[in-house]
Amino acid sequence: MGNIFIGSEIVELGIQIEKNGKDFYDAVAAVSQDAKAKEIFLFLASEEQKHIAIFQQILDSVQKYEPAPVYADDYAAYMKSLAAEYIFTQKDKGEEIAKSAKNEADAVDLGIKFEKDSIIFYDGMKKMIPESDLKIINDLIAREQEHLMMLLGLKDKLK
C-alpha cells in the first residue's frame, strides 16, 4: 500500500509545478514590455491554471490506485530524484524565479527550460498513475510541447 502514497505524491508535485508555472508566467507578463510576449505569457499562465485542475482530478483517482510492484521502489526513487533536481517542484518558486529574469528574452529562456523539465517529469509520471489517466497525461505533455514551440517562436521574434 506504500505505493499509493508515492503515486499521489508524484501527482502533488505535478500540481506544484503547475502552480509555480502559473506564478512565473503571471509575474513575467506583469513586467513584459513586448505586447506579443505579454500575450503569450498570459496565455501560458491560464494554461497552467487549467493543468492544476486536471492534476487535481488525477490525484483523486491516484489515491485509490497502487502501481505495479515491478521496480516500484526504484522508480519511485527515480521520480523523487528527478523532482529534487527540478526547482519548480519547490513551493512558491515561480514568482521568485521570474524576478531573476533580466529581460523578456531571459524570461523566455527560463520558460523554455520550465516546459522541457515539465515534459520530462510528466513523461516519468506515466508509470505512477492508473492506466485510465494515461491519455490525460499524454494530452498534458502535448500541451506542454505546444507551449515549448510557442516560446521557441517568441525567442526567435525577440532576437
N, C-alpha and C positions, 0 to 999 in steps of 0.2 A: 504493500500500500504506500510505501515511501515515494514511489514514482509519481503518484498523483500530485504530491506537493511540488516535485521537481517540474512537472509539466505546467502546473499553474504558475509557478514562479517564473518560468520562461515567458509565458504569456504576459504576466505582470511587467516583466522587463520590456516587452513589446509596447505595452501601454505607456511606460515611462519614456521610451524612445520617441513615441509619437507626441507626448506632451512636450518634451524638450524641443522636438522639431517645430511644433506649433509656436512655442515661445521664441525660438530662434527666428523663424520667418516673420512673425509679428514684429519683433524688435528691429530686424534689418529693414523691413518695409517702412517702419516709422521714420527712419533716418535716410531712406533712399531718395536721391535727387532725380534719378532717371525714371521717367514715367513707366516705361516698359518693365524695368526691373521691379519697381514698386508693385505693378500689376501682377507680375509673376510671383513675387514673394507673398503677396496677399492670397493669391490662388493656392499656393503651396500650404500656407497656414490653414486655410479652410479644408484642404485635403487631409492634413494631419488630424484635424478635429474629427473628420469622418472616420479615419482609421482608429482613433481612440474608441469610438462607439463599436466598431467592428470587433476590435480586440476584446472589448468587454463582453460581447456576445460569445466569443470563442472561450473566454475564461469561464463562463457559466457551464459550457459543455466539458471543458478540460477538467474541471474539479470533480467530475464523475468518471473520469477516464484514467485507465492505467496503461501506459505504453508497453509495448512488447518488451519482455525482460532481456532479450538478446542485446548484450552490450549496453544495457540501460545505464549502469553506473558510469562506464567510460564515456558514454555520450553525454550524460548529464554533466560530467566533469569538463568535457569539451565546451559545452554551451556556457557553463559558468565562467570558464577561462575566457571565452570569446566576449562575454558580457563584461568581464572585469577590464578588458582592454578597450572597450567601447565607451567613450566618455558620455555619450548620450543616454546610457543606461543609468547614470547617476542623477539623482533628484535635483531639479532646479538648475540644470546646467545650460539650457538653451539660451536664455537671455544673457547669461554670463559670457558664453562663447560669442554671441552676437556682438557684444561690446568690444571684443578683441579684434573684430574686423576693421581694418584701416580704411577701407573704401568698398564700393559696390563689387568690384572685381574680386576682392578678398572674400567678401560675403558669399559670392557665387562659388568660389573655390571651396569654402567651408561647407556650403550646401551640397556640392558635388560629393565631397567626402562623406557627409552625413547620409546621402542617398545610397552611395555604394556600400557603406557599412551596414545600412539597414537591409539592403538586399541580401548580403551575406548572412546576417543574423536571421532574417526571416526564412531563408532557404534552410538553414540549420534547424530552425524551429519545427519544420515539417515532420521530423521524426518524433516529436514530443507531443503531438496533438492527435486527436481522433481522425481517422481517415475521412470522416464526413466533413471535416473542416479544411481538408487539403485544398479544395477548389477556392475557398475564401483566401487562404494564404497565397496561393498561386496568383489570384487576382490582385492581391495587395502588392506582391512582388512586381507584377506587370505595371501597376500604377507607379510604383517607385522607379521602375525603369523609364516610364514616360516622364516622370519628374526629372530624372537624371538627364534625359535628352533635352528637356526644356532648359535646364540650367546650362548644359553644354552649348546650346544655341545662344543663350544670353551671354555666355562667356565670350563667344565669337563676336557678338554685337558690341560688347563693351571694350574690345581690343582697340 
